[in-house]
Amino acid sequence: MKILAIETSCDETSAAIIEASPKDKKVKLLSNVVSSSLELHSKTGGIIPEVAAREQVKYIIPVIKQALIESNLYPQASNINFQSSTLYRPDIDAIAVTVGPGLIGSLLVGVETAKTLAYLWRKPVIPINHLLGHIYANFISVMVNGKWQMANILFPAISLIVSGGHTDLVLMKKHNDFEWLGGTRDDAAGEAFDKIGRLLNLPYPGGPAIEKLSERGDVNRFTFPRPMFGSKDFDFSFSGLKAAVWREVNKLNKVRFLTGPRVTADICASVQKSIIEVLVKKTLKATKQYKAKSILLGGGVAANNKLRKQFEFKIKNSKLKIQFFAPAKNLCTDNAAMIGAYAAFNYKPQDPKTITANPELYFDNLI
């Protein structure tokens, strides 16, 4: 079974081809092409939805075409018309596309493209929840010694989805059986990184910049709050941390102290420590309560090395007999490979006419 996957929920334009075996459920990644408009958004310090959507309109077809070429599914002959249903119909079984959550303009680019190609090629469409896609980045097989191997993920599993727009804990009882445990009440972890980075005059996105500077910073120089660290629920809140950093920066500016890179590095180290401690504690708490056998990371912040190492350290030094999984770093940020992986494990094709974009799609309407 081969699936063309499309992801356009935010500023990335991505297409991938995955091959899945119905017997062993191995998901082989044949191609994964990503075009990002990050450089444009870096100039404005954040994503401008209209700019993102315009870029996606330009790149959606070239990205899909490249994914097909890299998978040897597109004959590179000059007389082949990509949009023609009579001259070209790829050897795929379905088209998977992100329908939400995300930016409405961006989602529409992917959804309408998927529906159009489905009509031309006479293929069904599989609507995908973007958040669940992040979880399934962990289920993509990797090539080891010339053989495809899938991670041995045991259920139940606790999934931490942590990105610029979301911070959520999800109990995964089995494939296509999820229970939302808690999420952010205000700023997501990645959003906090970005906003604090802006306070410190760091380039966008703030997360990678803060991570890099924190390597040479003193984590004990500043003590920032760990919001909801001891709460009994599984919710998160990072707006208070952002406000605390803002107050500290203003205080340092008044005495002209925020002038050297060392001070900035120390703030970055302390901020990163606060966020990671909250994420790890809440996740391990959920793991114990629900007797999970695996922890799965997903989302852009999952690429943070310190976050991964802290999870590994805490698990190793605890009595918990659990496995820890995190996707390859190129599969943490938005990409179509994870969308295809979720479609492979939850194959529910629909008539293209019934598919619509839903920017507010969340866990109360899991697909």
TIVOVEX-799023 format. One record per residue: x, y, z of N, C-alpha, C, CB in turn. Coordinates in steps of 0.02 Angstrom, whole numbers, plus 50000, padded with zeros to 5 digits. Glycine has a CB too. Example, Ala and Ser with C-alpha at 12.3 -4.5 7.8 and 13.67 -1.06 7.14 Angstrom:
BEGIN
506604971650390506154977550390506604983550390505654977650452
506424988850354506844994750357506455000250394507044997050286
//
This chain:
BEGIN
500424994050000500005000050000500445006250000499525000050061
500335010749953500715016949950500235022849960501085017649882
500465027749999500045033550015500445039950001499815033350089
500125044549964500395051249957500125055450014500215054449886
500575058350054500365062450111500535069750099500705059950176
500095074150121500175081350111500085084850178499675084050059
500545089450194500515093250257500625100750242501045090650308
500125104850259500175112150250499815115750306499885114350181
499905113650368499525116550423499785123350445499515111850482
500425124750432500715131150455501145134150400501135130050520
501795134550410502215137850361502615133050317502695142550395
502575126450332502915121650289502445119050235503185115750331
502735117550178502375114150124502725107550114502355118450057
502385102050129502725095550128502305090150095502905093550199
502655085650061502335079850031502795073850041502185080949955
502505068050052502895062050063502535056050032503005060850139
502925050950017502655044649994502865039350045502895042849921
502375035850074502535030550120502265023950092502245031950191
502605018650107502395011950088502275007950151502915008450040
501685005250160501515001550220501314994450204500955005050259
501524989950246501344982950238500754981250284501944978350253
500204978950257499614977350299499764971950351499044975050255
500254967550337500404962050383500784964250445500794956650347
501374967350433501794969150490501744976550509502514967450475
501334980450472501224987550486501874991750483500914988250555
502374989350450502984993250442502854999050394503574988950417
503075004950413502975010950372503655012950342502665016750413
503735011850278504355013550245504285020450213504545008250191
504755024750227504745031550200505135031650134505045036550250
504765032450079505075032550013505325039449994504595029949961
504975044650019505185051550007504845056150056505035053749934
505165061650071504875066650116505165073450098505015064850192
504785077350061505025083850036504695089450076504875084549960
505095094050100504845099650141505105106150113505035098850215
504655110850100504835117650081504575122350135504555119550010
505015126250165504805130550220504885137950201505215129050282
504425141950227504475149250217504755152650279503785152150199
505135148750318505415151250381505835157550372505835145950414
506215157850317506655163650305506245170050300507065162650242
505665169550268505225175450262504955177550330504645174050214
504765172650371504475174150436504995176450487504105168050463
505615174550475506155176750520506245184350518506815173350501
506085187250460506165194550453505645198350494506095196550380
505075195150508504545198450546504485195750617503875197650510
504915191050635504915188350703504335183750718504905193950751
504005181250668503435176650678503085175350612502945179550729
502625170550614502275168450553501705173150537502015161350562
501695175550476501135179450450500715174750407501385185750408
500105173150429499705167950395499625169050320499025167750425
499505175250298499395176550227500025175050187499175183750216
500595176850215501235175650180501355168150174501825178950218
501225164450228501315157250227500885153950174501155154150296
500245155850171499775152850123499985154450051499065155450136
500205160650038500415162449970501015158249948500585169949966
501485157149993502065153049976501855145849963502585153350033
501375143350001501155136449992500795135549926500695134450049
500425140549904500105140149838500635139349783499675146549825
501205142649791501735142249741502095135549741502235147849753
502175132649801502605126849806502255120149813503045127749864
501605120049823501265113749836501345108649779500525115149847
501245110749717501305106049661502035103949650501025109249596
502525108549649503215106449641503445101649697503675112449640
503215102649758503405098349814503105091349805503175101449881
502475090949785502165084449774502515080849716501415085349759
502655084549663502995081549605503675078849625503065086749549
504045082549666504705080349687504665074049730505065085949726
504155073749773504065067849815503925061649772503485068849865
503535062549719503395056949674504015054849635502825058849625
504405059849614505025058449577505515054449620505365064949553
505605056549683506075053249728505845046149745506165057249791
505195044849738504925038149752504875033849690504245038849785
505135036449634505105032949569504385031649547505485026349574
503945036249564503245035649544503045040649491502795036449604
503535044749470503385049849419503865048949361503435056949449
503615047249303504045046449244504305053249220503665042849187
504945054049221505225060549204505295061349128505915061449239
504735061249095504715062249022504405069049007504315056548987
504655072348957504435079048942503715079448920504875082048888
503435073848895502755074148870502235072248924502685069448811
502445071448986501985069749040501715076149072502325065349093
501055076749073500725082449104500505080549174500125084949061
500785083749225500655081949294499925082349312501055086349341
499575087449286498875088549304498385084549260498705095849299
498635080549215498185077049169498005070149195498515076449100
497355068849200497125062449224497205056949171496395062849247
497265059049109497315054149055498035051949042497015056948991
498505056449054499195054749040499575052149100499555060849014
499345053749159499745051849218499295050249277500235057349236
499395044449306499035042549367499525038449409498375038449351
499775041249464500295037749503500045031349535500565042449557
500515026849548500355020449578500305021249654500895015149560
499775024549677499645025449747498945022949763499735032849769
498815021549826498155019049846497705024449875498245013449897
498005029749902497605035049933498025041249943497305032650000
497685046649958498015053049974497815054950045497825058649923
498315055850088498195058050157498365065450162498615053850208
497945069250197498065076450201497865079050270497675080250146
498255083750295498095087050358497485091450349498695091150384
496965090450391496365094650387496315099450447495745090250383
496745098650497496735103050554497105099850612496015104750574
497245103650665497155110850669497715114450632497145113150742
497645121050626498155124950591497875131550566498445121050533
498235134750522498025141050493497545139550435498635145250468
496965142750434496455140950386496695141750314495845145250396
497055147050299497295148050230497775142650209497645154850224
498225140750255498705135550240498375128750233499235135250295
497915127250278497555120850274497185120050209497065120250333
496865125450186496485125250124496915123550064496125131750113
497535125950065497985124450009498085116950003498665128050018
498225113750059498345106550058497715102550044498645104250123
497165104350078496545100650071496265101050000496025103250120
496245107049972495965107849905496415104549852495875115249888
497075104749864497525101249818497405093749820498265102849835
497345091049881497225083849889496565081749856497215081949964
496055085749865495395084149836495415084449760494865088949863
495775089249733495825089949661496195084049630496185096549642
496765082249661497155076549635496765070049643497825076149671
496385069449698495985063449708495455062649654495645063649778
495185068249634494675068249580495005066349513494335075149574
495585069249499495925067949436496175060749433496515072749427
496445058349489496765051749490496295046249514497375051949534
495675048249535495175043349559495435039549619494995038449502
495655043249669495925040349730495525043049790496675042049739
495455039049844495125041449904495585046049944494895035649948
495295049949989495675054450031495595052350104495435061850021
496155052850142496145051150213496265057650252496685045750231
495765060450287495865066550326496255065050390495195069850343
496745069150406497195067850462497215073550512497905066450437
497175071850576497275076650630498035077850637496965074050698
498245083950627498955085750628499295083850694499035093250617
498945084650750499245083150815499405075750822498775085350872
498945071550799499065064350802499625062350755498425060450787
499695066150701500245064850655500915065350690500225069650596
500985070250734501615070950771501775064750812501585077150818
501265061650841501375055450879501645049950833500725053250913
501365049550774501535044050728502205044850693500995043150678
502535050450704503225051050678503665045750711503505058150692
503455043350770503845038150806503755031150775503645038050878
503255030350733503105023750705503385022750635502365022750703
503775027550611504085026950545504695022450550504275033850516
504725017350509505275012550511505925015850488505125006450467
506475013150513507135015750493507535010050461507525018650555
507995011950419508405007050385509015005250428508635009750316
509074998850446509644996450486509944990350451509414994650559
510574991150432510934985750397510554983050337511074979950446
510264987750300509924985950239509214983350248510314980950203
508954983450311508274981050324507864986250360508304974550365
507224986550344506774991250377506584988550445506144992650334
506674992650496506494990650564506044995850596507124989450607
505514993550628505054998050663505194997850737504324996150648
505115003550770505225003850843504714999450878505165011150868
504944995850929504514991250967504144995151021504924985550998
503634998851000503255003051046502694998951078502955009251010
502694998751144502204994851181501654999451208502534991051238
501044996751211500475000551237500294998051307499874999851190
499995002351348499815009351334500435013751332499315011951386
500375019451297500925024151290500675031151308501215024051218
501125035051336500985042151350501345046251297501215044151422
500975050451263501275054651210501285061951233500875053951144
501855065051227501925072251241502025075751174502525073651289
501515079551154501555083551093501745090551114500885083451053
502335092751093502585099151117502875103051057503115098251173
502545108651041502735112450982502605119850994502345110050919
502635123750940502515130950946501795132650961502715134350884
501335128250942500625129650952500285125151002500265129250888
500625119651022500295114751065500765111751116499995109251022
500485110451175500815106451226500275102151256501185110951280
500275095651239499735091151260500015084451282499245090251203
499675081451331499815074651352499235070251330499925074251428
499395064851296498875060351269499035053151289498835060951192
498525049751314498585042551328498395038751266498135040451390
498845034751242498725030651182498655023351205499305031451130
498045020851206497905014051229498085008851177497175013351249
497975010651115498165006551057498075011050996497725000051052
498195008350937498115012350877497385014650871498325008350814
497305021150858496655024250849496225024050912496285020850792
496545023750970496195023951034496575028751080496135016851067
496355035051082496705040251118496265043451173496945045651070
496595045851224496245049551277496675055651294496115045151340
496395061551284496745067751301496765068651377496415073851267
497365069651405497435070251477497495077451500498045066451499
497805081651461497885088551480498295092451429498215089051548
498265098951433498625103151385498745110051413498255103551319
499035114251373499195121051396498565125251402499685124351348
498555129451454497995133951465498115140651431497875134951540
498725141851409498875148251376499425147151324499095153651428
500025149451338500575148651290500815141351289501155153251308
500945138851230501265132351223502015133151238501155129351152
502355127551249503065127851266503465131151210503335120751281
503335129051148503695132051092503545139351083503525128351028
502915141251097502725148351094503105152351146501965149151103
503175149551206503555152851259504285153851238503515148851325
504575148751208505265149351184505315155051134505495142651152
504845155351087504865160451034504785167551063504325159150983
504315168351109504185174951137504755177351182503525174951176
505035172651220505605174451262506215175951219505765168751312
506285172251164506825173751118506775180851089506835168751061
506145182951076506045189751051506225194851104505315190651030
506075193451167506265197951222507025198751226506005195251289
507375193451208508115193551212508435195551146508365186751234
508025197751098508275199851032508625194150995508745205751039
508365188151003508645182350968508265181150903508615176051014
508575177850855508235176550791507655171750800508735173750740
507175172250754506595167750754506765161550713505965171350726
506555155650735506185154150796506635154150858505855147350790
506335155750915506735156650975506985150251006506335160251025
506625144650997506825138451028507525136151012506355133051009
507705135250948508385133150931508915138150954508445132150856
508755144650951509245149750972509365149251047508995156750954
508825148351086508895147751158509275141451177508205147751192
509125135951142509475129651155510225130351143509195124051111
510415133751089511125134551073511485138751124511205137651003
511175144451143511495148851192511525145651262511125155351195
511025141551278510995138651345511575133851358510345134951354
511895131451305512455126851313513035129951351512695124451245
513105136551346513645139851382513395144451438514065143851333
512765143351458512475147451510512465143951578511775149451491
512385147851630512345145351699511605144551717512715150251749
511385138351726510675137051740510465139451809510535129651734
510945140951852510785143051921510825150551931511255139651969
511005154251879511075161451887510405164851900511405164551825
509885162451865509215165251874508735159551893508975168751809
508265161251934507755156451954507075158751929507735155452032
506845155351878506195157151849505665152051871506245157451771
505045154151872504505149751896504405143651850503855153551901
504155138451881503955132351844503205131751851504325125951872
502835134951807502105135351813501765128551817501815139251755
501315127851864500905121851874501335115651886500455120651814
501925116651913502395111251925502115106051973503065114051952
501755108352023501495103752074500745102652070501665106252141
500425104752016499695103952011499525096552004499415107951951
498915094752024498705087852022498465085551953498155086752073
498355090351909498115088551842498705087951794497615093851816
498545087351729499065086651678499065092651631498965080251639
498845098351657498845104451617499515108051622498275109151639
499625112651575500245116651572500065123951567500685114451512
500535128251585500455135451577501155138551576500025138551635
501295142251523501965145251517501945152851510502315142351457
501355155851515501315163151511501635166451571500585165351504
501585163351629501895166151689502645166251685501675162251750
502925161151655503655160851645503875166451598503875153951616
503495167351545503645172751497503635179551532503145172651439
503125180551574503065186951610503655187951659502405187251648
503865182651691504425183051739505075184951703504525176351776
505175182151644505775183751605505745191051582505855179051543
505145193251562505055200251541505235205051598504325201451518
505015203451659505185207751716505935207751730504805205351779
506245202051724506975201551737507375205351685507195194151738
507155204851622507495208451568507425215951577507225206351500
506835218251596506735225351608507165227851665505995226751623
507215223851717507615225751775508355226251755507535220751833
508585221551716509285221651694509415227451647509475215051660
508935229051605509025234651558509065241351595508445234851509
508715241851650508725248151689509415249551718508205247951745
509775244251734510445245151762510975243951708510555240451822
510735243651645511185242651588511625236451596511625248851579
511305231251621511685225151634511615220051579511465222251700
511065220551541510955215751488511335217951425510195215051474
511985218051431512395220451375512865215151348512805226351398
512985209851386513455204751364513115198251347513965203551416
513425194251304513145187851284513095182951342513545184751229
513515183751393513505179051450512845179551488514095180451497
512595185651498511965186451534511395183351495511825193951547
511385184451430510865181551388510895173951389510935184051316
511495171251387511585163951390511335161151456512315162051379
511455164751510511225162451576510465162451579511515166951631
510145167551551509415167851550509145162051508509165174551521
509455160851451509225155351407509275148651443509645155151343
509825147551478509915141151514509395140251568510615140851545
509245145651604508755145251658508045144351630508785151551701
507895147651575507235146951544507135139851520507155151951486
507635137251484507585130451458507505125351514508195128751416
507875126351568507825121751626507115121751654508325123751680
506825127651661506145128151690505635124451647505935135451697
505655125651581505175122551536505265114951535505255125351465
505875112751530506005105551526505795101951590506735104251511
505925104951647505745101651710504995100651716505995105751770
504615105551693503885104951695503655099451647503545111651677
503915099451586503715094451536503875087351559504065095851470
504465086451586504675079751606504275077351667505425079651623
504185081651717503825079451776503105077551761503845084951829
502765081651723502055080351706501995073751666501755086251666
502455072751619502435066751578502565060451619502945067251521
503055060651662503205054851704502645053551754503875055951741
502335058751777501755057951822501195054251787501515064851847
501055056151725500535052851686500725045551672500405056551620
501365044451660501615037651646501485033051706502355037851630
501625035551765501515031551826500775030351838501825035051887
500375035651831499665035051846499305030151800499335041951842
499495030151736499155025851688499545019551671499015029851624
500095018351709500495012351701500705011251628500115006251727
500935016551598501145016251528501795012351520501225023351500
501875009451462502475005651447502955009451401502294999051417
502705014851371503115018851325502955026251333503005016551252
503465030351319503375037651315503575039651244503815041351369
503135043451211503255045651143503275053351141502715042951095
503805056051113503855063351103503635064951032504575065951116
503385070951022503195073250956503155080750954502545070150934
503265083850896503235091050889503925094150885502865093950948
503945100450864504575103850852505035104250912504445110650829
504755105250972505165105751032505475098951050504755108351091
505195093551023505465086851036506175086151007505005081551005
506385090650964507055090550936507575093150985507095094550872
507345096151040507805098951090508215093451124507405102951143
508865093851117509315088651144509265088051220510025090051125
509225093651254509195093551327508555090151351509235100651355
508005091351317507365088151335507425080551328506795090851291
507715078251274507795071051263508245068051317508085069751193
508805071351330509275068651379508985068551450509925072651378
508575073551465508265073851531507775068151540507925080551542
507385066651488506935060951491507335054551502506515060451427
507855053551463508255047551469508565046951539508805047551416
508805052551566509115052551632508615050751686509435059451647
508025053951684507515052851735507265045651733506935057651726
507175042951673506935036051666507455031151691506755034551593
508075032351674508615027951694508695027751770509275030051662
508585033451802508675033951874508025033051913508985040651891
507535030451881506895029051915506765021551915506305032851881
506235019451948506055012451950505555010651894505755010752018
505445015451850504965014451796505275010051741504745021151766
504915004851723505135000451669504765002651605505004992951686
505005008051577504675010851518505195012251463504295017251536
504945012551402505365014151345505245021351325505235009351286
505765024551301505715031551279505865031951205506205036051320
505415035451169505505036251097505435043551077504985031851059
505865045651031505825052351001505995051650927506305057451037
505635055150884505755054450812506435057350792505205057950772
506665055550732507245058850704507095066350702507415056050632
507595070450710507485077650717507135080650656508145081150729
507275078050597506945080750537506205078850534507305078450474
505995074250578505295072250580504925075350640505245064750583
505265079750677504955083050734504555089150711505485085250785
504855093250668504495098950641503975096450591504975104050608
503515100750570502965098650526503225095450462502515104650509
502965089550446503175086050386502615081250365503835082250397
502625079250303502095074950277502205067550294502045075750202
502825065650311502965058650327502545056350386503705057750343
502495060550437502105058650496501355058050479502215063750553
501125062250433500425061950411500295055350376500255067950365
500765053250334500695046850299500725040950347501235046150247
501145041550399501215036050448500555035050485501775037550498
500245040650506499615039950541499075036950496499385046850568
499085038950433498595036350385498685028750376498665039950318
499315026450377499445019350367499165015150424500195018150360
499225017650485498995013850543498245014850556499385015950605
497965020050528497255021450538496945022950470497155027450587
496925017850428496725018650358495965019250353496975012650316
495735025450347495015026850342494885031650284494745029750408
494935029050223494825033350164494105035850159495015029650101
494025041850133493355044850126493275047750056493245050250179
492655049050040492495052449978492775059549982491725052549964
493175061749933493475068449935492955074049946493845069849871
492335073049923491825078249930491655079650003491205076249893
491795074850047491605075550118492165078750159491435068850147
492745079950129493325082550167493315090150170493975080050135
493405092850229493445100150238494005101850286492775102950264
494275107750280494785110150326494465112650390495215115850293
494775111050447494505113050512495085115750554494145107150548
495195122350553495765125250590495715124250665495815132450575
495115123050691495015122250763494955114950784494405126050785
495115110450739495095103250755495555101850813495285098950694
495295098150863495715096850921495595089650944495565101850979
495665088351007495605081451031494885079451048496035080551091
494425084151045493735082351057493415079350994493345088451080
493795079350940493535076550877494115073050841493215082050831
494365067850872494945064350845494775060850780495215059350896
495225061350732495125057950668495615052150664495225062950608
//
